């Protein structure tokens, strides 16, 4: 007879477990996240579409993100044409950069 291995699971609340023992696993079906209890007593997200950004589905990503290296936004990325006086941290498209560059090359603001 085969043994059945079951991990803790939750089906209703999308929150992380309050605590897990070191090496203990828990899966949250409501949030689609697999959690792991590490040796210092904290609970870590280690898997599931609720824990990580997927590459082939539509998702809303919130919070501050820092990227290093090259970032490819792909051909479907949308930018907004900014004005010359815009000092926001919005992504600038090629037309905006070329417009400002032409002003620096003899034009005026």
C-alpha positions in Angstrom: 0.0 0.0 0.0 1.4 3.4 -1.0 1.8 6.1 1.6 0.0 9.4 1.1 2.0 12.6 1.8 -0.2 15.6 2.6 0.9 19.2 3.4 -1.1 21.8 5.3 -3.5 23.6 3.1 -6.0 26.4 3.2 -8.9 27.0 0.8 -10.7 30.1 2.0 -8.3 32.9 3.2 -5.5 34.1 0.8 -3.2 35.1 3.7 0.1 33.3 4.5 0.2 30.9 7.4 1.1 32.6 10.7 3.9 30.2 11.3 5.4 27.0 10.0 8.0 24.7 11.5 11.4 24.5 9.8 11.0 22.5 6.6 7.2 22.4 6.9 5.1 23.1 3.7 1.7 24.7 3.4 -0.3 25.5 0.3 -2.9 28.2 0.1 -5.5 27.3 -2.6 -7.3 30.7 -2.3 -4.1 32.6 -3.1 -2.4 29.8 -5.2 0.9 30.0 -3.2 3.2 27.4 -1.7 4.9 28.4 1.6 7.9 27.0 3.3 8.9 27.4 7.0 12.6 28.2 7.2 15.1 27.6 10.0 14.9 31.1 11.4 11.1 30.9 12.0 9.9 32.9 9.0 7.4 31.8 6.3 8.6 32.2 2.7 6.6 32.0 -0.5 8.4 29.5 -2.7 5.9 28.7 -5.5 2.6 29.1 -7.2 1.2 31.8 -9.5 0.2 33.9 -6.5 3.8 34.2 -5.4 5.6 35.1 -8.6 5.1 37.0 -11.8 4.4 34.6 -14.7 5.7 35.2 -18.2 2.7 34.1 -20.2 -0.4 35.5 -18.4 -1.9 38.9 -17.7 -1.1 40.0 -14.1 -1.2 43.2 -12.1 2.1 43.8 -10.3 2.0 46.2 -7.4 4.6 47.7 -5.1 8.1 49.2 -5.8 10.3 47.0 -8.1 14.0 47.4 -8.8 15.4 46.0 -12.0 19.1 45.7 -12.9 20.6 45.0 -16.3 18.6 45.1 -19.5 14.8 45.2 -19.3 12.9 44.3 -22.5 9.4 45.6 -22.4 8.5 43.8 -25.6 6.6 45.0 -28.6 3.3 45.2 -26.8 4.6 47.7 -24.2 2.7 51.0 -24.1 4.3 54.4 -23.3 2.8 57.8 -22.9 4.2 60.8 -24.8 5.4 63.1 -22.0 5.7 66.8 -22.1 9.1 68.6 -21.9 8.3 69.9 -18.4 7.3 66.5 -17.1 9.7 65.5 -14.3 7.9 62.2 -13.4 9.5 58.8 -13.5 7.4 57.6 -16.3 8.9 55.6 -19.1 9.8 57.9 -22.0 9.2 56.8 -25.6 11.6 57.3 -28.5 9.7 60.3 -29.9 10.0 62.1 -26.5 13.7 61.4 -26.2 14.4 62.5 -29.8 12.3 65.7 -29.2 14.3 66.6 -26.1 17.6 65.7 -27.7 16.9 68.0 -30.7 16.3 70.9 -28.3 19.6 70.2 -26.6 21.3 70.4 -30.0 20.5 74.0 -30.5 16.9 74.4 -29.7 15.3 76.0 -26.6 12.9 74.9 -23.9 
